[in-house]
Amino acid sequence: MTRTRLALLALLLVLLPLAKGGADDDGDHERARQALERGEVLPLAEILERVRSQAPGEVIATEFEREDGRWVYELKLIDAGGRVVELEVDAVDGRILHSELDD
């Protein structure tokens, strides 16, 4: 039993820094959580719901950042025609600020 516990502890000590490093590389999740708790932004689920009516497609990537003093969700989606579209969305009200096709 002691050997099993030691092996699990060793494995945990090896994997924990890897998991933490991967999760904190860009900090998007933590920044978004804090901004949401302060009431500064809408939840991502609500943003996606608002965007779908204006730019339907399958979301394949998201980023959250501050640009020019405002919180912005950057979304990458695949539209009905199979094209990759990048959207910059105001995190406060869900307005699409910029749309661009990836070439």
N, C-alpha and C positions, 0 to 999 in steps of 0.2 A: 504494500500500500504506500509506503514512504517513497519508494522508487517511482511509482506512478505519479505521485504528487510532485516530486522533484522534476520529473520529465515534463509534466504539464506546465509547471512554473517556468522552466527554462524555455519552453516553446512560447509561452506568453511573453516573456521578456524579449524574445527575438522578434516576435510579430507585432507587438504593441508599437514600437517606434515606426515601423513600416506603415501601419494603419493610420497612425496619427499624422505622419508626414504627408501621406496621400490626401488626407481629408483637409489639411490646413494649407495646402499649396496656394490656393487662390483666395481662400477666406470668404467666397461668395455666400455660402450658407450662413455663416455666422453674421456677416454684415446684414444680410436680408432679414434674419431672425431679429436682430436688434432693431433695425429700422421698422419692422412690422410691430414689435412690442411698443415702440414709441409712437405708433400711429402715423408714421411718415409715409408708408406705402401700403398698397393693396397686396393681399396674398397672391402668390404665383398662380394658384388655381383660378382665382377671379380674373387675373390678367389674361390667362390663356382663354378663358371663356369669352371675354370681350374681344380678343384678337381674332378668334375663330370666325366671328361673324364678318370681319373685314378682310381677313386673309386666311382662308381655309387651307389646311394642310396638316401634315404630321410633324410635330415638333421633335427635332432630333438633338438639339443642344440649347442650353440656356446659360446666360451669364448675368451677373448683377453687379453694377458698378455706379459710381458717382461721376457724372460728366457735366461740366459747366454748372456746378452747383445743384444739379438735380439727380435723383435716383432714376436709373434706367435699367430695364431688363433688355438684354440683347438675346433675341431668339433666332434660331436657325431652323427652318422647316422645309419640308419637301411638299411642293404644291401638287395639285391634281395632274399637272402635265409632267411631273417627275423632275421639275427644276428645283434647285436649292435656292431658297430665299432667305436673306438676312433682314431681320426687323429690329429696329430700335424703338422701344416702347416706354413711354412715361410710366414709371412705377406708381405714381400718385393716382392717375385716372385711367390708365390703360390706352391712352391715345397713341397711335402709331406715329412716331416722329420722323422715321426714315425707313425706306424699304429699298432693298437692293438685291438684284439677281446675282448669284455666284456664277462665274464663268468657268 
